[in-house]
Amino acid sequence: MPAFLDRVRDLPRLGLGVSTEYGARRQDGALDPAALRTQHPGYADFLEVGVEIVKGLDEDALAWAARGWPTTYHFLDVNLDEPADLDAAWLAAVRATIERLRPAWLCGDAGLWHFGARDRGQMLLLPPVLVPEAVAPMAAGIVALREATGLEVLPENPPGSLFVGELHLLDFFARLADAADTGLLVDCAHLAMFQRARGLPPLAAFDAFPWERVVELHIAGGKAAEVDGLPWIDDDHGPEVLADTWAIAEAAIERATNLRAVIVECERNPIATVAPIFARAQGLLPPALRGAAEARA
């Protein structure tokens, strides 16, 4: 197989997109992805579908895919460092979902989605232990999933209020990308959480990071909070994006020479409320991504 920096040339430029997951629009006032695409051309060039195999795809995801509109597949139910998670039944269901969505690639938080046996509705998500020994098992899972599906698998830095291990989060994912020869998804809001938790400036450790491997970025709202003297950030996907997140997004877009997609995560908010986030994110895009949808048409 060619090296990732050769393979990335074949990945489509998707542009600016929006995320969803099963049942996201059931909440009153939640965002309708198809309506966003119609009302604001360029804000929903593609849909990132959060998939928990046991739940399947909801009507919004199925309708989007039926129209032939671009998608990506965001897994919500696999610990990449646990070989048992890539069992035959799960992989068969993943392949069937891929057949319906036709995603450009797979992606998802490279952390702990469940503890113990995978169970419906558990939806635990913790960051990896940031030590060198944790890299190889996760890299093996990325390679195995890539080979089983034929699609690129982009690991994402998960959220967290506390992080265990001596490595910087970006250092861990740099090592992971090298070990798995993979691209990366950088969640700017999650990275802002890590930097604050470690008492670091927003752009700490940027210079040594392999930005040429970054294919996708996420931008999302978050709220600063404090409980019993412990400051933390609620990754709420709300309408208020932290200044640190914007600073990270702007710097990342400038450096990510192989960037193909930017997602605004705001699935449970009215379109009018979050439209300003899309407008600002669109303004940060390089010209090649701003015209991605028109180029495919």
C-alpha positions in Angstrom: 0.0 0.0 0.0 1.3 3.5 -0.8 2.3 5.7 2.1 -0.4 8.0 3.5 1.1 11.2 2.1 0.7 9.6 -1.3 -2.8 8.2 -0.5 -4.1 11.6 0.7 -3.9 13.0 -2.8 -6.9 10.8 -3.7 -9.1 12.0 -0.8 -11.9 14.3 -1.9 -12.0 18.0 -0.8 -15.3 18.0 1.1 -15.3 21.6 2.3 -17.4 22.8 5.3 -19.8 20.3 6.9 -22.0 19.6 9.8 -22.3 16.6 12.2 -25.2 14.5 13.3 -25.8 11.3 15.2 -28.8 9.0 15.7 -31.9 11.0 16.9 -30.1 14.3 17.1 -33.0 16.2 15.5 -35.6 14.8 17.9 -34.9 17.6 20.3 -37.1 20.7 19.9 -35.3 23.3 17.8 -32.4 21.0 16.8 -30.6 21.6 13.5 -32.0 20.0 10.3 -28.9 19.2 8.2 -30.8 19.2 4.9 -32.4 22.6 5.7 -29.0 24.0 6.5 -27.7 22.9 3.2 -30.7 24.5 1.4 -30.9 27.7 3.3 -27.1 28.4 3.5 -25.2 27.0 0.5 -21.6 26.3 1.6 -22.4 25.6 5.2 -23.3 21.9 4.8 -21.2 20.7 1.9 -21.2 17.2 3.6 -22.6 15.4 6.6 -20.5 13.7 9.3 -22.7 10.9 10.6 -22.0 9.6 14.1 -22.7 5.9 14.0 -23.3 3.5 16.9 -23.8 0.2 15.0 -26.4 -1.1 17.5 -28.6 2.0 16.8 -28.0 2.2 13.0 -28.8 5.2 10.9 -31.7 7.6 11.5 -34.0 9.1 8.9 -31.9 12.3 8.5 -28.8 10.3 7.6 -30.6 7.9 5.3 -32.3 10.7 3.5 -29.0 12.6 3.0 -27.3 9.5 1.7 -30.2 8.7 -0.6 -29.7 12.0 -2.3 -26.1 11.1 -3.0 -24.8 14.0 -0.9 -21.2 13.6 0.5 -20.8 12.0 4.0 -18.1 10.9 6.4 -18.6 8.0 9.0 -17.8 8.9 12.6 -17.7 5.8 14.8 -19.0 6.0 18.3 -18.6 2.5 19.5 -15.1 1.1 19.0 -12.0 1.1 21.2 -9.3 1.0 18.6 -6.7 -0.5 20.9 -8.9 -3.5 21.7 -8.7 -6.2 19.0 -11.8 -7.9 20.3 -13.8 -4.8 19.3 -13.2 -5.5 15.6 -15.2 -8.7 15.7 -16.8 -10.2 12.6 -20.4 -9.2 13.4 -19.5 -5.6 14.1 -17.3 -5.3 11.0 -20.0 -6.8 8.8 -22.4 -4.1 10.1 -19.8 -1.4 9.5 -19.4 -2.6 5.9 -23.2 -2.6 5.4 -23.4 1.0 6.8 -20.6 2.1 4.5 -22.6 0.7 1.6 -25.5 2.9 2.5 -23.6 6.1 3.4 -20.7 5.9 0.9 -18.5 7.9 3.2 -15.3 9.6 2.0 -13.5 8.1 5.1 -14.0 6.8 8.6 -13.0 8.8 11.7 -13.7 9.0 15.4 -12.3 9.7 18.8 -9.4 7.5 19.5 -10.1 6.8 23.2 -12.2 4.6 25.4 -15.8 4.4 24.1 -16.7 1.6 26.5 -15.3 -0.1 29.6 -15.7 -3.9 29.6 -18.0 -5.5 27.0 -19.4 -3.2 24.4 -23.0 -2.5 25.5 -25.9 -0.5 23.9 -26.1 3.0 25.0 -23.0 3.0 27.2 -21.4 5.9 25.3 -18.5 6.3 27.6 -15.7 8.4 26.1 -12.4 9.0 27.8 -9.0 10.0 26.3 -6.2 7.5 25.9 -3.5 7.2 28.5 -0.8 9.5 27.1 2.2 7.2 27.4 4.4 5.7 24.6 3.2 2.2 25.4 -0.4 3.1 24.4 0.5 4.0 20.8 1.2 0.6 19.3 -2.1 -1.1 20.2 -4.1 1.8 18.9 -2.1 2.0 15.7 -2.7 -1.7 15.1 -6.5 -1.1 15.5 -6.4 1.7 12.9 -4.5 -0.4 10.4 -6.9 -3.4 11.0 -10.0 -1.2 10.5 -8.5 0.4 7.4 -7.7 -3.0 5.9 -11.1 -4.4 6.8 -13.1 -1.5 5.2 -10.8 -0.2 2.5 -11.2 3.4 3.8 -8.9 5.7 5.5 -9.4 5.8 9.3 -8.7 9.2 10.9 -8.2 9.1 14.7 -9.5 12.1 16.6 -8.2 13.6 19.8 -11.0 13.0 22.4 -12.3 15.4 25.0 -11.4 15.3 28.6 -11.2 17.2 31.9 -8.3 15.2 33.2 -5.5 13.5 31.2 -3.3 10.8 32.4 0.3 10.3 31.1 3.4 12.4 30.5 3.0 13.0 26.7 1.4 16.1 25.3 -1.8 15.2 23.4 -0.3 16.3 20.1 2.8 14.3 20.7 0.8 11.2 21.3 -1.2 11.7 18.1 1.9 12.4 16.1 3.4 9.1 17.2 0.1 7.4 16.5 -0.1 8.8 13.0 3.5 7.7 12.3 3.0 4.2 13.7 -0.3 3.6 11.8 0.8 5.6 8.7 -2.5 7.4 8.9 -4.1 10.8 8.5 -5.5 12.7 11.5 -8.6 14.5 12.6 -7.9 17.4 15.0 -10.8 18.5 17.2 -9.9 22.1 18.0 -12.4 22.3 20.9 -11.0 19.1 22.5 -7.5 20.4 22.0 -8.4 23.6 23.8 -9.7 21.5 26.7 -6.4 19.7 26.9 -4.3 22.8 26.8 -6.3 24.5 29.6 -6.2 21.3 31.7 -2.4 21.3 31.5 -2.1 25.0 32.0 -0.7 25.6 28.5 -1.3 28.2 25.9 -3.6 27.3 23.0 -0.8 26.7 20.5 1.5 24.7 22.7 3.4 21.9 20.9 2.2 23.0 17.5 5.6 23.4 15.9 6.5 19.7 16.1 3.1 18.3 15.0 2.8 16.7 11.5 0.2 19.1 10.2 0.6 17.6 6.7 -1.3 14.5 8.0 -4.4 16.5 9.2 -7.3 15.8 6.9 -10.2 17.1 9.0 -10.8 19.6 11.7 -13.7 20.1 14.1 -14.9 23.3 15.6 -17.5 23.2 18.4 -18.9 25.3 21.3 -17.9 24.8 24.9 -18.6 26.3 28.3 -16.1 27.0 31.0 -17.3 25.7 34.3 -16.0 25.0 37.8 -17.0 22.3 40.4 -15.5 22.4 43.9 -12.6 24.5 42.7 -11.9 22.3 39.7 -12.1 24.3 36.4 -13.2 22.3 33.4 -14.8 22.8 30.0 -18.2 21.3 29.0 -17.9 20.1 25.4 -21.6 21.0 24.8 -21.5 21.7 21.0 -23.4 24.9 21.8 -23.5 28.3 20.1 -20.6 29.8 22.1 -17.1 28.8 20.8 -14.2 29.5 23.1 -11.6 32.0 21.9 -9.0 29.3 22.4 -10.8 27.0 20.0 -10.9 29.7 17.3 -7.2 30.4 17.8 -6.4 26.8 17.4 -8.7 26.4 14.4 -7.1 29.4 12.6 -3.5 28.3 13.3 -4.4 24.7 12.3 -6.0 25.7 9.0 -2.9 27.7 8.1 -0.6 24.7 8.7 -2.7 21.8 7.4 -1.6 21.6 3.8 -3.7 18.4 3.1 -6.8 19.6 4.8 -10.0 18.2 3.1 -12.8 19.0 5.5 -13.9 21.2 8.4 -16.9 20.3 10.6 -19.0 22.6 12.8 -20.5 20.4 15.6 -23.7 22.0 16.7 -26.4 19.4 16.0 -28.9 20.3 18.7 -29.2 24.0 18.1 -31.4 26.0 15.7 -29.9 27.0 12.4 -30.2 30.8 13.1 -28.4 30.4 16.4 -25.3 28.7 15.0 -25.2 30.3 11.5 -22.6 32.8 12.8 -20.2 29.9 13.7 -20.5 28.6 10.1 -19.9 32.0 8.7 -16.8 32.5 10.7 -15.5 29.0 10.0 -16.2 29.4 6.3 -14.1 32.6 6.3 -11.1 30.7 7.6 -11.2 28.1 4.8 -8.5 28.1 2.1 -9.9 28.8 -1.4 -9.6 25.1 -2.4 -12.1 24.1 0.3 -14.4 27.1 0.0 -15.2 26.0 -3.6 -15.2 22.3 -2.9 -19.0 21.8 -3.3 -19.1 23.8 -6.5 -16.2 21.9 -8.0 -18.0 18.6 -7.4 -21.2 19.7 -8.9 
